[in-house]
Amino acid sequence: MGILKRIKKSDADTKATEKKVEAVAAAPKTTKKKVASTKNKSSKATETNVILRPLVTEKTAVLASAGKYVFVVSSGANRIQVKTAIKEMFGVAPTSVNIQNVRGKRVRFGKRRGKRSDWKKAVVSLPKGQKINVYEGV
């Protein structure tokens, strides 16, 4: 019989839970606005987060003198999205956009093996006479 007393709820416990339920029901409901998350884990890229950063290497510096600029872009970005993002950010309409998928390198940390993440780069060609100040803060 001692087991049944432990299982059965007392009348005081049931009344207390009923009061809590009534209090929650009587409380005013707040409306939450749905906010779009800034991190987009899906493969689709929005216009605001297409271009992640410029790729700064010796090779890209030589290409920049020829009117071609290289950027690291979102993995879900396509040529059209990159082109519109360049127009918005720098106010220059690119003549062409070439995109490459870059595989992450295989690495080792002692005995453990791993792999760096894959990424995507875009080579943006501008018309003659147009320039972008990409390397200002570098």
C-alpha positions as CSV (number, residue, x, y, z in Angstrom):
1,M,0.0,0.0,0.0
2,G,2.9,2.3,0.5
3,I,3.7,2.1,-3.2
4,L,0.2,3.2,-4.2
5,K,0.5,6.3,-1.9
6,R,3.6,7.3,-3.7
7,I,2.0,6.9,-7.2
8,K,-1.3,8.6,-6.3
9,K,-1.3,12.3,-6.3
10,S,-2.7,14.1,-3.3
11,D,-5.6,16.5,-3.7
12,A,-3.3,19.4,-2.8
13,D,-0.9,18.6,-5.7
14,T,-3.8,18.4,-8.2
15,K,-5.2,21.8,-7.0
16,A,-1.8,23.4,-7.3
17,T,-1.3,22.2,-10.8
18,E,-4.8,23.4,-11.8
19,K,-3.9,26.9,-10.5
20,K,-0.7,27.0,-12.5
21,V,-2.6,26.0,-15.7
22,E,-5.2,28.7,-15.1
23,A,-2.5,31.3,-14.5
24,V,-0.7,30.4,-17.7
25,A,-4.0,30.5,-19.6
26,A,-4.9,33.9,-18.1
27,A,-1.5,35.5,-18.9
28,P,-1.5,37.7,-22.0
29,K,0.0,36.2,-25.0
30,T,3.0,37.9,-26.5
31,T,3.4,37.9,-30.3
32,K,6.9,37.1,-31.4
33,K,8.1,38.4,-34.7
34,K,9.9,35.9,-36.8
35,V,13.4,37.1,-37.5
36,A,15.3,35.7,-40.4
37,S,18.5,34.1,-39.1
38,T,21.7,35.7,-40.4
39,K,23.4,32.3,-40.6
40,N,22.2,30.5,-43.6
41,K,23.2,26.9,-43.2
42,S,21.2,25.8,-46.3
43,S,22.8,25.7,-49.7
44,K,20.8,28.7,-50.9
45,A,22.5,32.1,-50.6
46,T,20.7,35.4,-50.2
47,E,21.8,38.6,-51.8
48,T,23.2,40.0,-48.5
49,N,25.6,37.2,-47.7
50,V,26.8,36.1,-51.2
51,I,30.3,37.6,-51.0
52,L,32.1,36.6,-47.9
53,R,35.5,38.2,-48.4
54,P,38.1,39.0,-51.0
55,L,40.7,36.4,-51.7
56,V,44.1,38.1,-51.1
57,T,47.1,36.3,-52.6
58,E,49.9,37.2,-54.9
59,K,48.1,35.6,-57.9
60,T,44.9,37.6,-57.2
61,A,47.0,40.8,-56.9
62,V,48.3,40.2,-60.4
63,L,44.8,39.5,-61.7
64,A,43.5,42.7,-60.1
65,S,45.9,44.7,-62.3
66,A,44.3,43.0,-65.3
67,G,40.8,44.0,-64.1
68,K,39.8,40.6,-62.6
69,Y,39.0,40.4,-58.9
70,V,38.7,37.2,-56.8
71,F,36.2,36.7,-53.9
72,V,35.3,33.9,-51.6
73,V,31.6,33.4,-52.0
74,S,28.9,31.4,-50.3
75,S,28.7,27.8,-51.2
76,G,25.2,28.2,-52.6
77,A,25.9,31.2,-54.7
78,N,25.5,31.3,-58.5
79,R,26.9,33.7,-61.1
80,I,23.8,35.8,-61.2
81,Q,23.8,36.3,-57.4
82,V,27.5,37.2,-57.4
83,K,27.0,39.7,-60.3
84,T,24.1,41.5,-58.5
85,A,26.0,41.5,-55.2
86,I,29.0,43.2,-56.9
87,K,26.7,45.8,-58.4
88,E,25.2,46.5,-55.0
89,M,28.4,46.6,-53.0
90,F,30.8,48.4,-55.4
91,G,28.5,50.0,-57.9
92,V,30.2,48.4,-60.9
93,A,28.6,46.1,-63.4
94,P,30.9,43.1,-64.1
95,T,31.3,41.8,-67.6
96,S,31.7,38.2,-66.6
97,V,31.7,36.0,-63.5
98,N,33.5,32.6,-63.3
99,I,32.9,30.4,-60.3
100,Q,35.0,27.5,-59.0
101,N,34.4,24.9,-56.3
102,V,37.6,24.4,-54.3
103,R,38.0,21.2,-52.4
104,G,39.3,21.3,-48.8
105,K,42.7,19.9,-48.3
106,R,43.3,16.7,-46.3
107,V,45.2,17.5,-43.1
108,R,46.6,15.6,-40.1
109,F,46.9,16.5,-36.5
110,G,49.3,14.0,-35.1
111,K,47.6,10.6,-35.6
112,R,44.2,12.1,-36.4
113,R,43.2,12.8,-39.9
114,G,40.8,15.5,-41.0
115,K,39.7,17.6,-43.9
116,R,39.3,21.3,-44.3
117,S,35.9,22.5,-45.5
118,D,35.1,23.0,-49.1
119,W,34.6,26.5,-50.4
120,K,33.7,28.4,-53.5
121,K,35.5,31.3,-55.3
122,A,34.4,33.7,-57.9
123,V,36.6,35.5,-60.4
124,V,34.8,38.8,-61.4
125,S,35.9,40.5,-64.6
126,L,35.3,44.3,-64.9
127,P,35.1,46.4,-68.0
128,K,38.3,48.4,-68.9
129,G,38.8,51.5,-66.9
130,Q,36.7,50.2,-63.9
131,K,38.4,49.4,-60.6
132,I,37.4,48.1,-57.2
133,N,39.2,49.1,-54.0
134,V,39.3,45.7,-52.4
135,Y,42.7,45.9,-50.8
136,E,42.2,49.1,-48.8
137,G,42.0,47.5,-45.3
138,V,44.6,44.7,-46.0
